[in-house]
Amino acid sequence: VTIIDEDEIVSETFILAQASFALLMSQSLGLTTHSPKHIRIPSALKASSLVDFSKYEGLGNDFILIDDRDKEAPSLTPEESEKLCNRNFGIGGDGVIFALKPPSDDYDFTMRIYNSDGSEPEMCGNGIRCFAQFLKDIGADAESYQVNTLAGRIIPVMNDDATITVDMGEPELIGANVPTTLEPNFEGDSVVEQTLECNGKTWKVSAVSMGNPHAVIFVDDLEKDIDFESDGPALEACPEFPAKTNVEFVQVLSDTHLKMKVWERGAGPTLACGTGTCALVIAAIRAGKIPAGNKVRVTLPGGDLFIEWNKDTDRKVYMCGPATFSFAGKAALK
């Protein structure tokens, strides 16, 4: 991707998060740095649309953040967002997140997301942490934020250790509301380790919604028991999940430690999925894989998240993890 300032275009791509951040900070402080080679912007590029962006990641789940706080709807279309997410011809990312006006005084902001395929999910756990860190970095600093999403109210809290704890709300466990057409087989018309035939295999699937649908599958060995690149997309699109689904494959390491791989709806394989991490902890407790009442460490390809589910009190799920600035600039809309 080409990073552009107001009058000139930088020929190198800033892909190293710390190096980019150091450059931006040193410029703002007036320090001497090694400047990359600059060239003049071609007239055709000047005439094209440019978008200001910031890039953040949560455990490698990376997003393009757009400041649309003066707008009620995203300034980019799903098609434009898909192009920006292209890792060869755009900025690259798992999705584009928009900071928008709140719908009422009951909220601070609205968050909308377009996936890398242009589809729109209801929520994103890693995305909401990146969203909160982005707000803090651009001056809307607060101890917590009341965020309106398509999944309802989400509340990220900024911690002193630079992590972010998110009140993810209550899970939806009624199978038809996830939604799934799998036959309910557990209390409250829910689906816990129900049989599903897909991709020529028989699976035991638990269905959970964290504002978006999840199919959770427990395996003995993540490396040997699944064909991730084949099983993931097949399960995502299986007809028993009419809105498609995120797919989490989970290995139980101990009563307080789970390991997972995720195939995200609309994004494919990612290094982390916050809502999926919440969903799999809930599924593990309900299936009797781990006891209730603990803070659970979940190891994802990009690192660890920590999940708590207050099953017997307010039923809310709390997720804690990092969100990190990578780089910022301007990009041409092609």
C-alpha atoms as one frame of an Amber mdcrd trajectory, in Angstrom:
protein
   0.000   0.000   0.000   1.167   3.553  -0.670   1.152   5.912   2.305   0.476
   9.513   1.335   0.769  12.848   3.135  -1.032  16.017   2.091   1.305  16.848
  -0.823   3.538  13.871  -1.389   3.420  10.111  -1.680   5.756   7.801   0.189
   7.193   5.125  -2.026   7.879   2.629   0.745   5.129   0.746   2.587   5.243
   0.970   6.362   4.566  -2.590   7.413   6.458  -2.764  10.677   4.194  -1.536
  13.453   6.847  -0.256  15.817   8.885   1.446  13.105   5.816   3.201  11.746
   4.666   4.289  15.174   8.134   5.590  16.021   8.222   7.625  12.810   4.827
   9.185  13.468   5.634   9.977  17.087   9.065  11.410  16.316   7.611  13.683
  13.638   4.980  14.955  16.059   7.688  15.653  18.633   9.993  17.353  16.148
  12.749  14.758  16.422  15.247  13.994  13.662  14.514  10.775  11.792  15.614
   9.072   8.626  13.105  10.214   5.997  11.955   7.801   3.277  12.323   8.758
  -0.352   9.464  10.936  -1.609   8.073  11.550  -5.061   5.421  13.949  -6.315
   1.849  12.695  -6.501   0.803  12.120 -10.136  -1.994  14.401 -11.279  -4.267
  11.415 -11.828  -3.809  10.393  -8.215  -4.546  13.927  -7.010  -7.858  13.763
  -8.807  -8.783  10.423  -7.270 -10.432   9.871  -3.917  -8.151   9.518  -0.938
  -9.139   8.070   2.418  -7.459   8.705   5.752  -6.975   5.516   7.719  -5.300
   4.003  10.753  -4.291   0.359  11.005  -4.691  -1.628  14.228  -4.431  -5.268
  15.207  -5.678  -7.415  18.050  -3.555 -10.560  18.290  -2.924 -10.362  14.553
  -6.587  -9.886  13.642  -5.989  -6.647  11.723  -8.347  -3.834  10.818  -8.465
  -0.564   8.911 -10.021   2.135  11.118 -11.902   5.091   9.605 -12.863   8.202
  11.592 -16.481   8.859  10.568 -17.576  10.398  13.862 -19.342  13.181  11.953
 -21.422  10.677   9.967 -24.335   8.356  10.620 -23.289   5.768   8.023 -19.937
   4.485   6.721 -18.185   6.739   4.233 -17.030   3.724   2.188 -19.112   1.132
   0.403 -18.714  -2.591   1.037 -17.033  -2.876  -2.369 -14.527  -0.112  -1.570
 -13.830  -1.687   1.797 -13.197  -5.053   0.196 -10.619  -3.467  -2.123  -8.842
  -1.728   0.756  -8.611  -5.074   2.594  -6.803  -6.688  -0.348  -3.282  -7.474
   0.849  -1.754  -7.136  -2.614  -3.605  -4.177  -4.122  -4.842  -2.316  -1.017
  -3.875  -1.649   2.568  -4.597  -5.192   3.695  -6.807  -6.232   6.584  -9.454
  -8.596   7.913 -12.000  -5.788   7.807 -12.748  -2.050   7.816 -14.167  -0.525
  11.007 -16.012   2.807  11.060 -16.352   5.076  14.089 -19.757   6.740  13.633
 -22.183   9.048  15.419 -24.188   7.444  18.233 -27.920   6.905  17.607 -28.804
   8.720  20.856 -27.343  10.239  24.009 -27.422   6.763  25.555 -24.312   5.852
  23.534 -20.912   7.404  22.909 -20.321   6.027  19.394 -21.551   3.559  16.811
 -19.285   0.879  15.329 -19.888  -0.679  11.930 -17.679  -3.235  10.199 -17.255
  -4.531   6.669 -15.412  -7.837   6.355 -12.639  -8.405   3.830 -15.228  -9.932
   1.454 -17.539  -6.902   1.762 -20.085  -8.598   4.022 -21.172  -6.936   7.264
 -20.986  -8.824  10.577 -23.008  -7.851  13.594 -19.966  -7.561  15.884 -16.270
  -8.351  16.205 -14.538  -8.931  19.533 -11.011  -8.088  18.419 -12.427  -5.265
  16.339 -14.165  -3.616  19.301 -10.871  -3.537  21.214  -9.120  -1.948  18.224
 -12.042   0.471  17.951 -11.650   1.545  21.592  -7.886   1.986  21.293  -8.383
   4.011  18.097 -10.830   6.337  19.884  -8.365   6.869  22.697  -5.496   7.549
  20.280  -7.422  10.167  18.276  -8.367  12.118  21.394 -11.711  10.684  22.498
 -10.063   9.406  25.661 -12.284   7.800  28.296 -12.173   5.019  30.869 -14.895
   3.162  28.978 -17.155   3.568  25.954 -20.832   2.832  25.362 -20.774   1.500
  21.811 -23.793   0.862  19.617 -23.335  -2.167  17.345 -25.609  -4.352  15.251
 -25.321  -6.869  18.098 -26.479  -4.308  20.674 -24.643  -2.331  23.344 -20.983
  -3.294  23.859 -18.824  -1.706  26.586 -15.005  -1.739  26.290 -13.045  -0.646
  29.385  -9.481   0.683  29.124  -7.179  -1.010  31.667  -4.051   0.450  33.272
  -1.898  -2.361  31.846  -2.800  -1.333  28.249  -5.217  -4.231  27.797  -8.918
  -3.714  27.152 -11.730  -5.565  28.905 -14.963  -5.758  26.965 -18.406  -6.399
  28.418 -19.678  -8.546  25.544 -23.183  -8.880  26.953 -25.151 -12.112  27.263
 -24.840 -14.977  24.790 -27.808 -16.136  22.749 -28.198 -19.884  23.271 -31.594
 -20.673  21.729 -30.703 -22.566  18.576 -33.259 -20.909  16.310 -31.982 -17.478
  17.333 -28.294 -18.216  16.653 -29.576 -19.040  13.984 -29.274 -22.747  13.267
 -31.760 -25.349  12.077 -29.998 -28.100  14.027 -32.406 -29.908  16.356 -32.219
 -28.520  19.913 -30.839 -31.162  22.278 -30.086 -29.231  25.479 -31.849 -27.064
  28.040 -33.604 -23.947  26.787 -33.945 -25.196  23.209 -30.196 -24.901  22.742
 -27.748 -26.940  20.656 -24.832 -28.627  22.438 -22.644 -31.108  20.574 -25.423
 -31.943  18.130 -24.606 -34.195  15.182 -23.959 -32.447  11.866 -23.002 -34.047
   8.552 -20.808 -31.716   6.497 -17.932 -32.046   4.047 -18.237 -35.832   4.130
 -17.651 -35.956   7.900 -19.714 -36.223  11.069 -19.243 -33.399  13.562 -20.480
 -32.636  17.082 -21.472 -28.953  16.964 -22.438 -26.484  19.681 -24.236 -23.343
  18.486 -23.733 -20.008  20.262 -24.392 -16.418  19.218 -22.432 -13.472  20.576
 -24.469 -11.192  18.330 -23.050 -13.244  15.449 -23.325 -17.020  14.890 -20.687
 -19.538  15.972 -20.333 -23.276  15.410 -17.985 -24.689  18.069 -16.383 -28.092
  17.543 -14.170 -29.862  20.095 -11.341 -32.050  18.827  -8.583 -34.084  20.469
  -5.823 -32.612  18.292  -6.077 -29.403  16.247  -3.282 -30.499  13.925  -4.446
 -34.048  13.205  -8.229 -34.132  13.531  -9.266 -31.497  10.966  -8.507 -30.439
   7.425  -8.710 -26.756   8.273  -8.609 -25.318   4.744 -11.348 -27.686   3.587
 -13.520 -28.169   6.671 -13.558 -24.486   7.637 -15.245 -23.047   4.533 -17.560
 -26.055   4.212 -18.863 -25.610   7.752 -19.117 -21.831   7.338 -21.540 -22.304
   4.466 -23.410 -25.426   5.599 -27.190 -24.968   5.201 -27.900 -25.745   8.864
 -26.618 -22.235   9.568 -28.819 -20.100   7.282 -26.883 -16.854   7.973 -23.596
 -18.769   7.561 -21.407 -19.106  10.617 -18.025 -18.586  12.191 -16.344 -21.913
  12.909 -14.159 -22.609  15.951 -12.160 -25.815  16.320 -11.162 -26.251  19.976
  -8.711 -28.423  21.900  -9.037 -28.599  25.697  -5.606 -28.322  27.353  -6.787
 -27.965  30.967  -9.744 -26.745  33.041  -8.604 -23.146  32.479  -6.798 -23.337
  29.132  -8.252 -23.909  25.675  -6.605 -23.734  22.259  -8.441 -22.885  19.063
  -8.335 -22.277  15.342 -10.987 -20.102  13.735 -12.508 -19.867  10.278 -14.343
 -16.545  10.281 -17.516 -15.924   8.348 -16.666 -13.505   5.558 -12.932 -13.418
   6.322 -11.690 -17.024   6.302  -8.738 -18.038   8.470  -7.683 -15.306  10.904
  -5.179 -15.182  13.737  -7.829 -14.383  16.337 -11.573 -13.979  16.858 -12.887
 -12.305  20.001 -16.549 -13.267  19.729 -15.493 -16.803  18.804 -13.283 -17.019
  21.872 -16.245 -16.050  24.049 -18.494 -18.543  22.273 -16.126 -21.480  22.688
 -15.667 -20.895  26.442 -19.454 -20.889  26.851 -19.728 -24.032  24.719 -16.967
 -25.765  26.730 -18.722 -25.039  30.038 -22.129 -26.146  28.779 -20.721 -29.362
  27.258 -18.944 -30.210  30.514 -15.471 -29.876  29.012 -14.366 -27.370  31.687
 -15.902 -26.205  34.991 -17.740 -22.902  35.347 -16.527 -19.988  37.437 -12.960
 -19.602  36.184 -11.110 -17.063  34.093 -10.199 -19.090  31.015  -7.090 -18.561
  28.916  -7.705 -19.187  25.216  -4.669 -19.565  22.977  -5.279 -18.456  19.386
  -2.785 -18.433  16.508  -2.108 -14.749  17.282  -1.827 -15.007  21.073  -3.963
 -15.301  24.210  -7.316 -13.868  25.253  -8.876 -14.243  28.694 -12.594 -14.942
  29.056 -14.973 -14.951  32.028 -18.633 -15.972  31.885 -20.841 -15.107  34.840
 -23.085 -18.083  34.125 -25.050 -17.973  37.371 -25.284 -14.212  37.956 -25.781
 -11.643  35.183 -24.847 -14.178  32.442 -22.530 -11.617  30.832 -19.288 -12.523
  29.090 -16.107 -10.524  29.647 -13.153 -10.614  27.264  -9.700  -9.165  28.006
  -6.860  -8.687  25.538  -4.663  -6.180  23.695  -5.177  -3.833  20.734  -2.187
  -2.254  19.042  -1.615   0.625  16.615   0.313  -0.397  13.476   0.462   2.560
  11.080  -1.589   5.381   9.552  -1.774   7.225   6.260  -3.850   7.903   3.169
  -4.908   5.392   0.528  -6.259   5.815  -2.982  -9.694   4.336  -3.641  -9.317
   2.342  -6.837
